Every structure is written in C-alpha cells, then in structure tokens.
Amino acid sequence: AIDTKTIMRGAATHDALYQLMRDRLLDHDLCRQASDRLLQKICLKDKMNCVRARWVYDGVRLGGGPAANPANRKPILKAP
C-alpha cells in the first residue's frame, strides 16, 4: 500500500505546475520535464521508496503530456 503522505505534497505541487502550463503562465516546452523531476524529488524527500518514486516519474513522463498541454485547456464552468 502507498502511504498517501508520500505522494500528496508532490502531487499537489505537480498538479499546480501543470495547471500553470495549461494556462500558459509557464512555458510547457521548458517546464514540463522540470515539473516531473520536481515531483520525483519531493516524493524522495518525503521518504518514498526510490523505485516507486521512479515509477511515479516515468508515469507522468509517459502519460502526463496532455494534462500540461495548453491546447487541452478546458473552459471554467459555473453552476447556474
């Protein structure tokens, strides 16, 4: 089982950076790999096993591209 404390801080930071890339406040091409690497570093600092932290990094490298791409920005919806 994964201790959620070892992923939450890194995941929240990573998600915020991806949001900034989608909103074009950070350059996607310059910042995506650094954001993914930062996620891995935070996971390691928070005592995640190094193999698991590598899997997290590899996972966002393989599947995270669309989430950071400004072309995939969704409109903000508001409830009536």
Backbone bond lengths (Angstrom), bond angles and torsions (degrees), N, CA, C in turn:
res aa  C-N    CA-C-N  psi(-1)  N-CA   C-N-CA  omega(-1)  CA-C   N-CA-C  phi
1 A - - - 1.456 - - 1.522 109.34 -
2 I 1.316 115.02 143.43 1.461 120.82 178.14 1.519 108.74 -87.41
3 D 1.326 115.80 130.38 1.457 120.90 172.90 1.527 106.68 -74.85
4 T 1.316 117.11 114.37 1.467 120.23 -174.49 1.521 112.54 -61.13
5 K 1.311 118.22 -23.02 1.462 120.22 178.32 1.519 111.28 -65.94
6 T 1.326 118.24 -25.99 1.463 120.30 -178.02 1.509 112.79 -81.84
7 I 1.325 119.61 -7.49 1.459 121.42 179.95 1.531 112.36 -118.41
8 M 1.309 118.34 -24.85 1.462 120.71 -170.70 1.527 113.67 -62.57
9 R 1.308 118.97 -47.61 1.465 120.84 -178.00 1.517 110.32 -63.85
10 G 1.320 116.63 -44.78 1.458 120.76 178.74 1.512 112.24 -65.17
11 A 1.327 116.64 -42.26 1.465 120.91 -179.26 1.521 111.29 -65.29
12 A 1.324 117.73 -41.71 1.463 120.71 179.64 1.526 110.88 -64.40
13 T 1.317 116.75 -42.72 1.469 121.16 177.72 1.523 110.10 -63.08
14 H 1.310 116.49 -47.02 1.461 122.43 -178.49 1.524 110.91 -62.21
15 D 1.321 117.14 -44.63 1.464 120.90 179.39 1.529 111.19 -62.16
16 A 1.330 116.67 -40.30 1.468 119.96 179.00 1.532 110.76 -64.38
17 L 1.318 117.13 -41.07 1.466 120.39 178.54 1.525 110.95 -65.20
18 Y 1.317 117.53 -40.90 1.474 120.68 177.21 1.525 110.63 -63.03
19 Q 1.338 116.99 -39.90 1.466 120.40 177.59 1.529 110.42 -61.36
20 L 1.328 117.19 -42.23 1.463 120.58 178.26 1.525 111.42 -63.52
21 M 1.331 116.97 -34.53 1.466 119.91 175.96 1.528 110.61 -69.29
22 R 1.323 117.31 -43.87 1.475 119.81 178.07 1.522 111.09 -60.24
23 D 1.331 116.54 -35.75 1.463 121.47 -179.75 1.532 112.78 -84.59
24 R 1.318 116.06 5.10 1.472 122.95 178.57 1.538 113.00 62.69
25 L 1.323 116.79 26.96 1.455 120.66 175.17 1.524 110.83 -92.43
26 L 1.309 116.29 -16.44 1.468 123.89 169.13 1.517 107.18 -127.23
27 D 1.317 116.39 145.65 1.460 120.93 179.32 1.525 109.63 -74.46
28 H 1.322 115.59 118.87 1.471 122.14 -178.55 1.523 111.44 -56.46
29 D 1.323 117.16 -47.22 1.468 120.85 -175.77 1.523 112.49 -67.14
30 L 1.324 117.23 -31.89 1.464 120.31 -178.59 1.528 113.23 -87.92
31 C 1.317 117.38 -26.85 1.464 119.77 -167.91 1.524 115.99 -108.71
32 R 1.312 118.04 -16.66 1.470 117.99 -172.97 1.526 112.72 -63.31
33 Q 1.316 117.21 -50.52 1.466 118.28 -178.13 1.530 110.82 -64.13
34 A 1.321 117.38 -38.45 1.463 120.27 178.33 1.534 110.63 -64.24
35 S 1.327 116.91 -37.63 1.466 120.54 177.59 1.527 110.99 -64.89
36 D 1.321 115.97 -41.36 1.463 120.23 178.65 1.528 111.08 -65.43
37 R 1.323 116.40 -40.35 1.463 120.83 179.01 1.532 110.28 -67.10
38 L 1.337 116.66 -37.84 1.463 120.03 177.69 1.525 110.67 -62.66
39 L 1.319 117.31 -40.16 1.465 120.89 175.51 1.528 110.00 -55.74
40 Q 1.313 116.69 -47.79 1.464 120.71 179.90 1.531 110.86 -61.10
41 K 1.321 117.04 -43.88 1.475 120.73 -178.74 1.531 111.40 -63.89
42 I 1.326 116.84 -41.29 1.465 119.59 178.83 1.522 110.14 -65.64
43 C 1.321 117.42 -42.10 1.467 120.33 177.64 1.525 110.77 -58.43
44 L 1.319 117.05 -43.80 1.462 120.44 178.68 1.521 111.12 -64.90
45 K 1.340 116.66 -42.62 1.464 120.08 179.32 1.526 110.94 -62.84
46 D 1.327 116.23 -33.36 1.460 120.88 178.89 1.525 112.77 -85.92
47 K 1.322 115.78 18.19 1.473 123.82 171.31 1.529 114.82 76.24
48 M 1.337 117.30 24.14 1.456 118.40 173.27 1.529 108.15 -74.49
49 N 1.304 116.21 142.94 1.454 121.94 175.56 1.536 109.25 -54.70
50 C 1.326 117.30 139.47 1.471 120.89 -175.19 1.537 112.83 -62.47
51 V 1.316 117.02 -33.19 1.474 119.58 178.27 1.527 109.56 -68.49
52 R 1.312 117.06 -44.75 1.461 120.56 179.45 1.529 110.99 -65.04
53 A 1.329 117.19 -39.13 1.466 120.41 177.89 1.532 110.54 -63.56
54 R 1.301 117.37 -35.12 1.463 121.00 176.19 1.530 110.88 -67.23
55 W 1.332 116.57 -38.90 1.469 120.08 177.47 1.531 110.29 -63.36
56 V 1.331 116.27 -41.03 1.465 120.25 177.20 1.525 109.44 -59.98
57 Y 1.327 116.32 -48.23 1.468 120.91 179.18 1.528 110.93 -59.62
58 D 1.329 116.49 -49.32 1.470 119.78 -179.54 1.530 111.03 -60.55
59 G 1.319 116.36 -37.57 1.460 120.18 179.98 1.517 112.74 -62.93
60 V 1.338 116.86 -45.34 1.470 118.03 179.66 1.519 111.54 -72.74
61 R 1.328 117.52 -28.41 1.470 119.32 176.04 1.524 109.90 -67.58
62 L 1.319 116.62 -41.21 1.468 120.33 -177.57 1.527 112.95 -76.33
63 G 1.317 117.38 -40.78 1.456 119.15 -171.53 1.513 116.94 -115.82
64 G 1.318 117.36 -3.48 1.460 119.44 -173.19 1.510 116.44 -88.42
65 G 1.313 117.74 -9.51 1.458 120.88 -175.79 1.515 115.14 -50.70
66 P 1.324 118.76 -51.87 1.464 119.23 -179.06 1.528 113.79 -61.21
67 A 1.321 117.67 -31.43 1.467 120.61 -178.65 1.527 112.21 -68.25
68 A 1.322 117.84 -25.49 1.459 121.07 -179.40 1.519 112.87 -98.84
69 N 1.309 117.03 -9.64 1.461 121.64 -174.19 1.525 111.26 -75.89
70 P 1.336 117.86 123.73 1.468 120.73 179.32 1.522 113.50 -58.22
71 A 1.317 118.18 -26.03 1.462 121.18 178.71 1.535 111.52 -65.41
72 N 1.318 117.16 -18.83 1.466 121.53 -178.51 1.521 113.11 -100.04
73 R 1.314 116.31 14.49 1.472 119.77 178.87 1.518 109.34 -64.58
74 K 1.310 115.59 131.64 1.457 121.77 -179.76 1.535 109.39 -100.12
75 P 1.332 117.10 147.89 1.463 118.91 177.11 1.529 110.23 -67.94
76 I 1.307 115.77 150.26 1.457 120.73 176.16 1.524 107.50 -81.55
77 L 1.313 115.43 123.71 1.451 121.34 -179.88 1.521 109.85 -98.79
78 K 1.313 115.73 143.10 1.460 120.44 178.71 1.515 108.60 -122.13
79 A 1.308 115.30 140.77 1.464 120.78 177.06 1.528 109.14 -69.83
80 P 1.313 116.24 147.43 1.476 118.97 179.62 1.520 112.06 -65.66
